[in-house]
């Protein structure tokens, strides 16, 4: 079985690594990959950008790829799945139309509203003054989101009118997120605890993944600016049996049914960012149309079933009787970012890594090799991930791994997992 993983981040490293563990997978190609995937057994990088759909199709045909797995959101929104299917190639991910659940916050909120799926109140704006007037009417705290794709950074939680006004001006007038910020969604600030609820869908059938929880704020105690994620752990204690039931019955199942009824049957990973209230009820904060990053890293450490095989079943509409086996241990990943993230940061800093073990691994998010030297190359660079007998043990082991990384320019939180503990 030959596998193509599309993308270059920590999520894609973890997916490729997990697939390569199984004898039935002969080789995994990653397009374009990173320094981590370049050094794995049975894994090869190919120098094709994740959004170069024409070249990806040509490669998949030439190599007789059995299943392609899409990591990031951008190629999904561009229609990579539609084009692969038109070329007769098996690929796991949502269609261009279905990917609008993530590609447009307005599309997502309108979809949730008309299908009575629980979420926050909201309104969309393209003009600054009406948007600010809406904030004055509703009060703060309030949430401002760029409508389009902003790599997980287009969300501002404003605690004052000034913060809200600055964010609105930044997006609509300052062009901070380009086209993605030409329209903003302003929505209710929800109280509670967040969790990531990720499932695989084949258009109709649903296979839940292990529960997880991430930390989006840059600094300890969930303070500071929102980022793409500073760490995650699995399972998430906050997802009780009742929360799980509410998520499946009130959110996931109605979403899959409604997408099918609206002519955009959903196939692929579906990530619901949920807010869980004190009564263990749930509301949707956001949808992502792919695995989360950094949730993927700890989840892949626990997954004992062949992900490539599950994705092939999903692409063929055959998840009805599929099952996923999980390591009973907890897993926790700590993101090591470049100092200054998410703002100005340095590239090209030298990194020396410890040796991985069967229960601890450093996944690469933004690294390159230069004459066999490992260098930082992006904002989020590594994710030190470990298994442990429980969450506290996993946390201890992950930070032991972090402390063995030699990189002067790193920044990381020292409290990943505190919510679960």
N, C-alpha and C positions, 0 to 999 in steps of 0.2 A: 504494500500500500504506500503510495507516494502522496505527500501532503504539501500544500503551499499555504504558508501563513503570510498574510498581507499586513505590513506595518513594521515599525522600527523601535517600539518602546518596550517598557518593562512588561506590559501585558503580553506582547507578542513573544518576548523571550520566554515567559512562563508557559504560554500555550505551546510553543514549539518544543520546549524542554519536556513538557508532560507527554506530548504525542510520541516523542522519540524514545520514551521508556519502554515501549511495547514492541515485541518481536515482529508482530504483523505489520508494523510500520517500517518500511525499508529505508526511507529517507524523508527528511523534512527540509523544504526550502523556505527561506524567509526573504521577503521583498519589502524594503531593502535590508532590514535587520540592523544589528549593531555589533559592537565588539564582543558582547556576551554570546550572542548566537553564533558568531564567527568561530568561537572556541569550543563549541559543544560537539560531542560525538553524534554522528548521523544527521547533523544540521549544517546547511550551507547557506550563506547569504548570496543573493543575486542583486545586481545593481540596477534594479527597476524601482522607480518611485511608487509609493502606494496608490497614487492617483493616476498613474500612467496605465489606464485600463487596456488600451490596445496592446501594449507590450506584455502586460500580464497575461492576457488571453493567448497571445502567441507562444509565450513560455509554457503555459499550462498545457497547451495542445502538443507542443514539441516534446515535453517531458512525460506526457501521458499521466498527468496529475489526477489522482482519484478523488480528492476532495480539497477544496480551497476554503480557508477560514479567514474571515475579514476581522482584523483587530480594530482599527480606528474608524471614527464616524465619517470623515470626509469622503472617502471613496464610496461609502454606502449612499450618502446624499447625492453623489454624482451619478449613481446608477450602476455600479460595478456588478451587482448581482443580476440585474436585468440583462446586461451585456454578456456575462458569462453564460447565463441560461440560454440566451439566443444562440450562443456558439456551441451549445450542447455540452457544457461543462458543469459538473456538480460543484456547488458553492453554498456555504452556509452563511446566511445573512438576510436581512429584509430587503425588499424591493425599494426602488427610489421613492415611490409613493408612500410606502409604509415607513421609511426612514425619516419622513417628515415629523414623526413623533419626537425626534431629537433635533432635526434640522431647523424646526421653527417652533419657538415657544408659544407663539400665537396659535399655530395649528394644534399643538398639544393641548393647550388650555381650552380651546374651542371644542376639541374632540372630547375631553373629559367632561366638559359642561353639558354638551348635548346628550351624552350617554350616561349622565348622572353618576359618574365615578367620582368619589370624594376627593376634593382638592381645595385650595385656598381661593377666595374671591380674587378677581383680577380685572385689569383693563389695559388695553394696548394703546400706544401713542406714537405718533411720528413728529409731533410738535412739542417744543419745550414747555411753553407757558401752560397749555392744558394739562400736561403731565405733572407739573409742579402744583397746579391748582388741585389736582386729584390727591396729591400727597397731603396738602393742607386740609382737605376735606376728611381724609381717612385717618390722619395722624401717624405718628411713628411709635415704635419701629415699623419699618415697611421694607419690602424687598424690591429691588430694581434689577431686571434681567435684560441683557441684550437678546433680541429675538433669534438671531442666527447662531451658528457655531462659533464659539470663542474659546475652544480648548479648555473648557472647565473653569474659565476665569471671568466670564461675563455676568457674574452675579455679585451684587452689592447689598449687604444688609445695612440699611441706614437707620441710625438711632436718633437722628435729629433732622429737622427740615433742611439745614445747611448741607449735611451729608447727602441727603436725597437729591437736593438741587445740584450739588456738584457732580453726582453720579449721572444724573439725567443730562446735564450739560456736556459732560465728558463723552457720553455715548452718542447723543443726537447732534451736538454741535462740534465737539472736539474730534469726532471720527476715531475714537480710541480703538474700536473693534471693526472699523471699516464698514462694509456692507452689512455685516452681522449686527451692528448696532444702529442701523438706520431706523429701526423701530424698537421700542422697548415695551416690556410687559412690567406693569407695577402690580404687585400682589401682596396679599395679607401675610404678615409675619406670623408663622405658626409656632406655638409653644409645644415642647415635648422633646423626644429623643429621636434622632435620625437613624435609619438602618438601610442597608442596601439589600434589596430582594431581587435576586437574579434567577431567571428561568431560561430554559431552552424551549422553543416553540417550533412546530413543523407546519403551521398554518391552522392547526386545530388542536393537536395534543400538546400538553405542557409537561415538561420534566424540570422540576425545581432543582436548582443548585444548592450548595451549602449556604447557610445564612452568613452574613458578614456585616461589618460596620467599619466605616472609614472616618478619618479625621481630616476635614477640609481646611480648617484654619491653620495658618502657618505656625503659630506660636503655642506654647504650652497652655493647658487649660482651655483650649479652643478659643484663644484670643488672636488678634491680628487679622490681616486680610485673608479672604478666601483664596484657595489655591486649587490646583488639580488634584490634591490629596497628599497628605504627609505621612500616611501609614494606615494600616487596616488589620483586622483580625477576623478569624472565623473559628468556631461559630460565634454568633452574636447572642449573648444571654438575653438581651432585650426582646428578641423574637421568641416569645413564649408560644405555647400551643395555640392560645387564643389569637395572638397577633398573626401567627402563620395562617390560621383559618380565615381571619378577616382579610389578610392580604390576598389570599387565593380567591375567596368568594366575592369580595367587594371591589377588587382592583384587577388582578391578573386575568381571571376567567372572563369578566365582562369586557376587558380590553381586547382580548383575542377574538371573542365573539363579535364585538362591534367592528373591529377591523375587517373581518371577513364579510360582515353584512354591508360594509361601506365600499366593498370592491377592492380592498387592499389587504388580502390575507397575510398575516404576519408569520414569517419564518426567520429564525435566527435567535440570537441572545436578546432577551428583553430585560432591562435593568430598571426597576422601579425604585427611585429614591423616595423613601417613605418617612413621614413624620408620625411618630407613635405617641398618643396622648396618655394621660394618667389612667384612663379607662381601657387602655390597650386597643383602642380603635386606631384606624390608620387613615391618612390622607396622602395623596401623591404630591410630592414636591417637584419631581421631574421624571422624565423617561429618558433613558439612554438606549440606543439601539445596538448595543455591543456590550461586551464584558467591561466592568469597571477597572480602572487603574488608579490606585494600587490594590483593589480587592482581588484581582485575578491572582496575584502572586501567592497570598496565603491559601486561597481556595485551590489552586493547582497543586500546592504542596500536600493537600489533604485528599485530592481526587485519586481514587485507585482504579477507576474504569478508564478505558481508552477514549479520550476526548475525540480523537479523529474519527473513530467508529461511531460515536454518538452524533457527531456533526453530519456524517454521511447519512445516518438514519434520519436525522432532522431534515436534511436537504431533499430526501426522498419521501417525506411525509410519513415516516414509519416509527415515530417515537411512542406509539400507543403502549407498547409492552416493554419499552426500554427502562432500564434502571441504572442509577449511578451509585457506586460503592464509595464510601468515605472512610478515611482514617479517623478513628475515634478521638485522636488527640486534637488539641487546639493548635492553631497556627497564627503567627503574628509577623507582620512586615513593617519595618521602619524605613521610610524614604529618606535618602541622603541627597539633599539638593545643593546646588551651588549657592554660596553665601551671597545674599542680596535678593534671592528669589522671593517673590515673583517679579521683582523689578530688575534693575541692572545687575549683571553677574559676569563672572569671568569664565572663559572657555580655555581649553588646552592645559588644564592643571593635571599634574602627574598623580596617578592613583596606583597603589599596590594593594592587592586583595589577599585575604586569607584563603586557605584551601577549603572547599566546600565539603560537607559530609552528607550522610543519608538523611539527616534531620535539620540541616542548616544550609542555606544557599543564598548567595548574593546574586540577585537578578539585575540586569543592566537596563537602564532606561535611556540614558543619553551619554554613550561612550563611543570612542573611536580608537583604533589601533594605529600608531604611527611608528614604524620600524620596531614593532613588537612592544612598544611602550603604550600603556593604557592611559588615555587622556579623557578628561571631562569634555562634553560637547554640547550639553543642553542645560536647561534649568533643573529639571529633576534628573538625577544621574544614576542612582542605585536604589535598590530596595533589599535590605538585609532581612531575610525571612527565615523563621525557625519554627519547628514543631516542638511542643512540650506536653507534658501529661495533663496540664490544665492551662488556663490563660496566663496565670502568673508565671508559670514555668516557661511558657512560650515567650513571654515578654522578657524574662531574664536572659534566655538564650539568644533572643534576637539582639539585645543590647550588648551581650558579650561579643556577638559577631560584628556589630557596628564598631565596637572599640578595637577590633583587630584590623579594620580598614585603615590604611595609611593614605590620608588625603587632607592636606592642610586647609583647603578651601571649602570644606564641607559644612553644611548646616543641617541639623536635624532636631526634631522635637525629642524630649527625653521622657515623655509621658504617654506614648502611644499605648492604647489599651486601658487607660484609666477609667473610661466610661463603663467598660465591661467589668472592671474590678470593683 
